[in-house]
């Protein structure tokens, strides 16, 4: 059993603040259990073959007067190979700053992209798209501080900036206090009574790669030459922490459109979404044409209050580093899902995924790139925050 511990002093202060201030109201406590069975492993992380628990979380939140909200979220994952426990969120967030500003400090999910700031159990599919598993370790959270500002405009417009230690991006050899920072912006609005939309752009600067980029070289060598050893375990047991493929500069773009009759999404809703990511400068030998990129598009249709179906297709194009040159690699993934929600707090989901790997890359991932059928059951207990747009 592996237990990952919190090290930064910032998290220690956040935990102490949340626990020491026994406020004048009881905290909200919620538990979400995510159980599954998967028929086969698939490439680039995700759930492991067989029975398991994925992203089962216990969350405690508390409001401290009109000053702060505090949140602690502990996440457990288990499969037939290993069990892991981690604190994914430990932060304080302000409530009363002027001019639409919100300040957050501690450990939290970054606001980059569309899906990253959401908990995985809120997704419409059993696993995050290929681009998230490749470039963000499934979802990127870290220790740091973030500022968001909602602008005083007719359309919804949010801008934000974050500074992180960078430790959760991967195992980099660096001595920087700020290992990564981000900027992001989202806009959105309504089209009549039945449609709504949101679009965003984000940027993540990985400053740790300025000091050599050993992580990227090491990761690629293991993919090519030691696939059967330790890196295979990290990549395919479903406990993906840190980016499989990194770059100094990560650019993201996302767009979402939703339709429901007269805005009533309880009985019927169609959601179309897509994201694009490009990671440049993977190491010191990379030219301007040597970059990773990927995208996905998805459609999810809730055709009755209890039933929904969805389809998603995505692709990643990667540069496999070898000293001063690169080999190109690519993979596509197509996914179909059917979900039943017998109650608001339960989801039963059946999903089929198919992966295609470029022929000259099959030796690297042929043991895991495959067809897979996953049965997932999610049940939540206690108070639970509303899901994001």
NORTA-V801214 format. One record per pair of residues at least 6 apart in sequence whose C-alpha atoms are under 8 Angstrom apart, sorted by sequence separation. I is the first residue (numbers start at 0). GAP is how many residues later the second one is. D is the distance in Angstrom with one decimal. If there is no record, write none. Layout:
I|GAP|D  I|GAP|D
This chain:
5|6|7.8  40|6|7.3  41|6|7.9  62|6|4.5  63|6|7.6  76|6|5.8  77|6|6.3  95|6|8.0  96|6|8.0  109|6|6.6  110|6|5.0  131|6|4.9  132|6|7.6  149|6|7.4  150|6|5.5  189|6|4.2  190|6|7.8  225|6|7.9  233|6|6.4  280|6|7.4  301|6|4.0  302|6|7.9  319|6|5.2  320|6|6.6  340|6|4.6  40|7|5.6  46|7|7.1  61|7|5.8  62|7|6.3  75|7|7.5  76|7|5.3  94|7|6.8  108|7|6.9  109|7|5.7  119|7|7.8  131|7|6.4  149|7|5.8  150|7|6.0  188|7|5.7  189|7|6.3  260|7|7.1  280|7|7.5  300|7|5.5  301|7|6.5  318|7|5.6  319|7|5.0  339|7|5.8  340|7|6.4  39|8|7.4  40|8|5.0  60|8|7.1  61|8|5.2  75|8|5.7  76|8|6.5  93|8|5.7  108|8|5.3  114|8|7.9  119|8|7.5  149|8|4.5  150|8|7.7  187|8|7.5  188|8|5.6  222|8|7.4  259|8|5.8  260|8|7.6  279|8|7.7  281|8|7.6  299|8|6.9  300|8|5.5  318|8|5.6  319|8|6.1  338|8|6.7  339|8|5.2  356|8|7.9  37|9|7.3  39|9|4.8  60|9|5.4  61|9|6.6  75|9|4.5  92|9|6.9  93|9|5.4  108|9|7.7  148|9|5.6  149|9|6.6  187|9|5.4  188|9|6.7  221|9|6.4  222|9|7.8  234|9|7.9  259|9|4.5  280|9|7.1  281|9|6.6  299|9|5.7  300|9|6.2  318|9|4.9  319|9|6.9  338|9|5.6  339|9|6.4  356|9|8.0  37|10|6.8  38|10|5.7  39|10|7.3  60|10|4.3  74|10|5.8  75|10|6.5  92|10|5.7  93|10|6.6  127|10|6.1  147|10|6.8  148|10|5.4  187|10|4.0  258|10|5.6  259|10|6.5  279|10|7.0  280|10|6.4  281|10|7.9  299|10|4.1  317|10|5.9  318|10|6.2  338|10|4.2  37|11|5.0  38|11|6.2  59|11|5.8  60|11|6.4  73|11|7.3  74|11|5.3  92|11|4.4  147|11|5.8  148|11|6.2  164|11|7.7  186|11|5.6  187|11|6.3  257|11|7.0  258|11|5.2  279|11|4.6  298|11|5.5  299|11|6.6  316|11|7.3  317|11|5.0  337|11|5.7  338|11|6.4  36|12|7.2  37|12|5.1  58|12|7.1  59|12|5.3  73|12|5.8  74|12|6.0  91|12|5.7  92|12|6.7  147|12|4.2  164|12|6.0  165|12|6.9  166|12|7.3  185|12|6.9  186|12|5.5  218|12|7.8  257|12|5.7  258|12|6.6  278|12|5.7  279|12|6.5  297|12|7.2  298|12|5.5  316|12|5.8  317|12|5.9  336|12|6.9  337|12|5.4  356|12|7.1  36|13|5.2  37|13|6.7  58|13|5.7  59|13|6.4  73|13|4.4  74|13|6.4  90|13|6.7  91|13|5.6  146|13|5.5  147|13|6.7  164|13|4.8  165|13|4.4  185|13|5.7  186|13|6.4  257|13|4.5  277|13|7.0  278|13|5.0  297|13|5.7  298|13|6.5  316|13|4.3  336|13|5.6  337|13|6.5  355|13|7.1  36|14|4.4  58|14|4.2  72|14|6.0  73|14|5.9  90|14|5.4  91|14|6.6  145|14|7.3  146|14|5.5  163|14|5.6  164|14|4.7  165|14|5.0  185|14|4.2  256|14|5.8  257|14|6.4  277|14|5.7  278|14|6.1  297|14|4.1  315|14|5.6  316|14|6.8  336|14|4.2  354|14|5.8  355|14|7.7  35|15|5.9  36|15|6.4  57|15|5.7  58|15|6.4  71|15|7.6  72|15|5.7  73|15|7.1  90|15|4.2  145|15|5.7  146|15|6.4  162|15|6.3  163|15|6.1  164|15|6.3  184|15|5.5  185|15|6.7  255|15|7.2  256|15|5.3  277|15|4.2  296|15|5.7  297|15|6.5  314|15|7.2  315|15|5.5  335|15|5.6  336|15|6.4  354|15|5.6  34|16|7.7  35|16|5.6  56|16|6.5  57|16|5.3  71|16|7.9  72|16|4.8  89|16|5.6  90|16|5.5  145|16|4.1  162|16|8.0  163|16|5.2  183|16|7.3  184|16|5.6  255|16|5.8  256|16|6.4  276|16|5.5  277|16|6.6  295|16|7.0  296|16|5.6  314|16|5.6  315|16|6.6  334|16|7.0  335|16|5.3  353|16|6.2  354|16|6.5  34|17|5.9  35|17|6.3  56|17|5.5  57|17|6.5  71|17|5.3  72|17|6.5  88|17|7.6  89|17|4.9  90|17|6.5  144|17|5.7  145|17|6.4  162|17|6.1  163|17|5.9  183|17|5.8  184|17|6.5  255|17|4.3  275|17|7.5  276|17|5.4  295|17|5.5  296|17|6.4  314|17|4.2  334|17|5.6  335|17|6.6  353|17|4.6  34|18|4.5  35|18|7.5  56|18|4.3  70|18|6.8  71|18|4.4  88|18|5.0  89|18|6.6  143|18|7.2  144|18|5.6  162|18|4.3  183|18|4.1  254|18|5.7  255|18|6.7  275|18|5.9  276|18|6.3  295|18|3.8  313|18|5.7  314|18|6.3  334|18|4.4  352|18|5.7  353|18|6.7  33|19|5.6  34|19|6.3  55|19|5.5  56|19|6.3  70|19|5.7  71|19|6.8  87|19|6.8  88|19|4.8  143|19|5.5  144|19|6.7  161|19|5.4  162|19|6.6  182|19|5.8  183|19|6.3  253|19|7.5  254|19|5.6  275|19|4.3  294|19|5.5  295|19|6.5  312|19|7.4  313|19|5.4  333|19|5.7  334|19|6.5  351|19|7.4  352|19|5.3  32|20|7.5  33|20|5.5  54|20|5.8  55|20|5.2  69|20|7.7  70|20|5.6  87|20|6.8  88|20|7.2  143|20|4.2  160|20|7.4  161|20|5.1  181|20|7.2  182|20|5.4  253|20|5.7  254|20|6.6  274|20|5.5  275|20|6.9  293|20|7.3  294|20|5.6  312|20|5.8  313|20|6.6  332|20|6.8  333|20|5.3  351|20|5.8  352|20|6.5  33|21|6.2  34|21|8.0  54|21|5.9  55|21|6.3  69|21|5.9  70|21|6.6  87|21|7.8  142|21|5.5  143|21|6.2  160|21|5.5  161|21|6.6  181|21|5.5  182|21|6.8  253|21|4.3  273|21|7.3  274|21|5.7  293|21|5.4  294|21|6.7  312|21|4.5  332|21|5.6  333|21|6.5  351|21|4.6  32|22|7.6  33|22|5.3  53|22|7.3  54|22|5.5  69|22|4.5  116|22|7.9  141|22|6.1  142|22|5.8  160|22|4.4  181|22|4.4  252|22|5.6  253|22|6.5  273|22|5.5  274|22|6.9  293|22|4.1  311|22|5.8  312|22|6.3  332|22|4.4  350|22|5.7  351|22|6.5  32|23|4.6  52|23|7.7  53|23|4.8  68|23|5.7  69|23|6.4  115|23|5.3  141|23|6.9  142|23|7.6  159|23|5.6  160|23|6.5  180|23|5.8  181|23|6.3  251|23|7.2  252|23|5.3  273|23|4.3  292|23|5.8  293|23|6.0  310|23|7.6  311|23|5.1  331|23|5.6  332|23|6.5  349|23|7.4  350|23|5.2  31|24|5.6  32|24|6.7  52|24|5.2  53|24|6.6  67|24|6.2  68|24|5.1  114|24|8.0  115|24|6.5  141|24|6.5  142|24|7.9  158|24|7.6  159|24|5.2  179|24|6.9  180|24|5.4  251|24|5.7  252|24|6.7  272|24|5.8  273|24|6.3  291|24|7.5  292|24|5.4  310|24|5.6  311|24|6.7  330|24|7.0  331|24|5.3  349|24|5.8  350|24|6.6  30|25|7.6  31|25|5.3  51|25|7.6  52|25|5.0  67|25|5.3  68|25|6.5  141|25|6.9  158|25|5.7  159|25|6.3  179|25|5.4  180|25|7.1  218|25|7.0  251|25|4.6  271|25|7.5  272|25|5.4  291|25|5.8  292|25|6.7  310|25|4.7  330|25|5.6  331|25|6.7  348|25|8.0  349|25|4.7  30|26|5.8  31|26|6.6  51|26|5.4  52|26|6.3  67|26|4.5  68|26|7.1  141|26|5.6  158|26|4.3  179|26|4.7  218|26|7.6  250|26|5.6  251|26|6.7  271|26|5.8  272|26|6.6  291|26|4.6  309|26|5.9  310|26|6.5  330|26|4.6  348|26|5.8  349|26|6.4  30|27|4.6  51|27|4.2  66|27|5.8  67|27|5.4  140|27|6.7  141|27|7.9  157|27|5.6  158|27|6.6  178|27|6.4  179|27|5.5  249|27|6.9  250|27|5.2  271|27|4.6  290|27|7.0  291|27|6.0  308|27|7.7  309|27|5.2  329|27|6.2  330|27|6.2  347|27|7.4  348|27|5.0  29|28|5.9  30|28|6.4  50|28|6.2  51|28|6.8  66|28|5.4  139|28|7.2  156|28|7.2  157|28|5.2  178|28|5.2  179|28|7.3  249|28|5.7  250|28|6.5  270|28|5.7  271|28|6.7  290|28|6.3  308|28|5.6  309|28|6.6  329|28|5.6  347|28|5.7  348|28|6.5  28|29|7.5  29|29|5.3  49|29|7.3  50|29|6.8  65|29|6.1  66|29|6.1  139|29|7.1  156|29|5.6  157|29|6.5  177|29|7.7  178|29|5.4  215|29|6.5  249|29|4.4  269|29|7.2  270|29|5.2  289|29|6.5  308|29|4.5  328|29|6.5  346|29|7.8  347|29|4.7  28|30|5.8  29|30|6.6  49|30|7.0  65|30|6.5  108|30|7.6  109|30|6.1  155|30|7.8  156|30|4.4  215|30|6.3  248|30|5.6  249|30|6.6  269|30|5.8  270|30|6.4  307|30|6.0  308|30|6.2  346|30|5.7  347|30|6.6  28|31|4.6  47|31|6.7  108|31|6.1  109|31|5.6  155|31|5.4  156|31|6.7  175|31|7.9  247|31|7.1  248|31|5.3  269|31|4.5  306|31|7.6  307|31|5.3  328|31|7.5  329|31|7.6  345|31|7.4  346|31|5.1  27|32|5.7  28|32|6.6  108|32|4.1  109|32|7.4  136|32|7.4  154|32|6.8  155|32|5.1  175|32|7.2  246|32|4.9  247|32|6.2  248|32|6.8  268|32|5.8  269|32|6.3  306|32|5.8  307|32|6.7  328|32|5.9  345|32|5.5  346|32|6.7  26|33|6.5  27|33|5.2  107|33|5.3  108|33|6.8  135|33|7.1  154|33|6.0  155|33|6.1  245|33|6.6  246|33|5.1  247|33|5.4  267|33|7.5  268|33|5.0  306|33|4.8  344|33|7.8  345|33|4.5  26|34|5.6  27|34|6.3  106|34|6.8  107|34|5.9  154|34|5.5  173|34|5.7  246|34|5.2  247|34|6.4  267|34|5.1  268|34|6.9  305|34|5.5  306|34|6.3  344|34|5.6  345|34|6.7  26|35|4.7  106|35|5.3  107|35|6.8  172|35|7.4  246|35|4.1  247|35|8.0  266|35|7.2  267|35|5.1  305|35|4.7  344|35|5.2  25|36|7.3  26|36|7.5  106|36|4.2  107|36|7.8  171|36|6.4  245|36|5.9  246|36|7.2  266|36|7.0  267|36|5.6  289|36|7.5  304|36|7.9  305|36|6.0  344|36|7.4  24|37|7.9  105|37|5.5  106|37|6.2  171|37|7.5  173|37|6.5  244|37|7.8  266|37|5.1  267|37|6.7  305|37|7.6  24|38|7.8  104|38|7.9  105|38|5.5  172|38|7.5  208|38|7.3  209|38|7.3  266|38|4.3  284|38|7.6  285|38|7.5  22|39|7.8  104|39|5.9  105|39|6.4  208|39|5.9  265|39|5.8  266|39|8.0  284|39|5.2  285|39|7.6  22|40|7.5  23|40|7.9  104|40|4.3  165|40|7.5  207|40|7.9  284|40|7.2  22|41|5.9  23|41|8.0  103|41|5.6  104|41|6.5  171|41|7.4  172|41|7.4  205|41|6.8  206|41|6.5  22|42|7.6  102|42|7.4  103|42|5.1  165|42|7.5  171|42|7.0  172|42|7.8  205|42|4.7  20|43|7.6  102|43|5.8  103|43|6.4  171|43|5.5  204|43|5.8  205|43|6.3  17|44|7.6  102|44|4.6  170|44|6.3  204|44|5.0  205|44|7.8  246|44|7.8  101|45|5.7  102|45|6.6  169|45|7.5  203|45|6.0  204|45|6.4  246|45|7.9  100|46|7.0  101|46|5.2  202|46|7.3  203|46|5.0  100|47|5.6  101|47|6.4  202|47|5.6  203|47|6.6  244|47|7.7  100|48|4.4  202|48|4.8  99|49|5.3  100|49|6.6  110|49|7.9  201|49|6.0  202|49|6.2  98|50|7.5  99|50|5.1  200|50|7.7  201|50|5.0  98|51|7.9  99|51|6.7  200|51|5.6  201|51|6.4  17|52|5.9  88|52|7.9  98|52|7.9  99|52|7.9  109|52|7.6  200|52|4.5  17|53|7.7  87|53|6.9  199|53|5.7  200|53|6.5  198|54|7.7  199|54|5.2  198|55|5.6  199|55|6.4  198|56|4.2  14|57|7.8  197|57|5.8  198|57|6.3  196|58|7.6  197|58|5.2  196|59|5.5  197|59|6.6  196|60|4.4  195|61|5.9  196|61|6.2  194|62|7.3  195|62|5.3  194|63|5.7  195|63|6.7  194|64|4.6  54|65|7.2  193|65|5.6  194|65|6.6  54|66|7.3  193|66|5.2  215|66|6.7  216|66|7.5  193|67|5.3  215|67|7.0  192|68|7.9  193|68|4.5  194|68|7.0  192|69|5.0  193|69|4.6  212|69|7.4  111|70|7.5  192|70|5.7  193|70|7.9  212|70|5.4  111|71|7.7  169|71|7.0  170|71|7.6  211|71|7.3  212|71|7.1  111|72|6.1  168|72|7.4  169|72|4.1  211|72|7.0  110|73|7.3  167|73|6.7  168|73|4.2  169|73|6.0  208|73|8.0  244|73|8.0  17|74|7.7  167|74|5.5  168|74|5.6  208|74|7.2  14|75|6.5  13|76|6.5  14|76|7.6  13|77|5.7  13|78|6.5  10|79|6.5  1|80|7.6  3|80|7.6  10|80|7.5  46|80|7.4  0|81|6.0  1|81|6.4  2|81|5.7  3|81|6.4  4|81|6.9  5|81|7.3  45|81|6.1  0|82|5.1  1|82|5.1  2|82|5.1  3|82|5.5  4|82|7.7  45|82|7.6  0|83|6.2  1|83|7.0  2|83|6.5  3|83|7.9  43|86|7.2  113|86|7.5  33|87|7.1  45|87|7.2  112|87|7.0  44|88|6.1  112|88|7.0  31|89|7.9  43|89|6.1  111|89|7.8  112|89|6.3  43|90|6.3  111|90|5.4  13|91|7.6  111|91|7.3  13|92|5.9  45|92|7.7  111|92|7.8  44|93|8.0  9|95|7.8  10|95|5.2  9|96|5.9  10|96|6.5  219|100|5.7  220|100|7.5  219|101|5.9  220|101|7.2  137|102|6.5  139|102|7.6  219|102|7.6  136|103|5.4  137|103|7.4  136|104|5.0  216|104|6.0  136|105|4.5  215|105|7.6  216|105|7.1  135|106|6.3  136|106|4.5  216|106|7.6  132|107|7.5  135|107|4.8  136|107|6.6  134|108|4.8  135|108|7.6  133|109|6.0  134|109|6.0  132|110|7.3  133|110|5.1  134|110|5.4  132|111|7.3  133|111|5.8  134|111|6.2  10|132|7.1  235|132|7.8  9|133|7.4  9|134|7.5  7|135|7.4  226|137|6.7  226|138|7.9  112|139|6.1  223|139|7.9  224|139|8.0  111|140|7.5  112|140|6.6  113|140|6.0  223|140|5.6  112|141|6.2  113|141|7.7  222|141|6.0  222|142|8.0  134|144|7.8  130|146|7.0  81|155|7.9  83|155|7.8  80|156|7.2  78|158|7.6  113|161|7.4  76|162|7.3  112|162|7.4  130|162|7.9  130|163|5.6  129|164|7.8  130|164|6.4  130|165|7.6  129|166|7.8  128|167|6.9  123|176|7.4  130|183|7.8  53|184|7.7  129|184|6.6  130|184|7.5  124|185|8.0  128|185|6.9  129|185|6.8  130|185|6.4  123|186|7.6  129|186|6.8  47|188|6.1  48|188|7.9  44|189|7.7  45|189|8.0  46|189|7.2  47|189|4.7  44|190|4.7  45|190|6.6  46|190|6.4  47|190|5.0  43|191|5.9  44|191|4.7  45|191|7.2  46|191|4.1  42|192|7.7  43|192|6.7  44|192|6.9  45|192|4.4  46|192|7.6  42|193|6.8  44|193|5.4  45|193|7.2  41|194|7.2  44|194|7.3  45|194|7.2  40|195|6.8  44|195|5.9  43|200|7.6  129|203|7.3  124|212|6.8  125|223|7.7  125|225|7.1  124|226|7.4  125|248|7.6  125|250|7.0  120|257|7.4  121|265|6.9  117|269|7.5  117|270|6.9  41|313|7.7  42|322|6.5  42|325|5.1  41|326|4.8  42|326|4.9  40|327|5.3  41|327|4.9  42|327|7.8  39|328|7.8  40|328|7.3  41|328|5.9  40|329|7.2  41|329|7.5  39|330|7.3  41|330|7.0  39|331|7.1  40|331|7.0  39|332|5.2  38|333|5.5  39|333|7.3  37|334|6.7  38|334|5.3  37|335|5.8  38|335|6.4  37|336|4.3  36|337|5.7  37|337|6.5  35|338|6.9  36|338|5.3  35|339|5.5  36|339|6.7  35|340|4.3  34|341|5.8  35|341|6.1  33|342|7.1  34|342|5.2  33|343|5.9  34|343|6.4  32|344|7.9  33|344|4.6  32|345|5.6  33|345|6.9  31|346|7.0  32|346|5.4  31|347|5.7  32|347|6.4  31|348|4.2  30|349|5.6  31|349|6.3  29|350|7.1  30|350|5.1  29|351|5.5  30|351|6.6  29|352|4.4  28|353|6.0  29|353|5.4  27|354|7.6  28|354|6.2  29|354|6.2  27|355|6.0
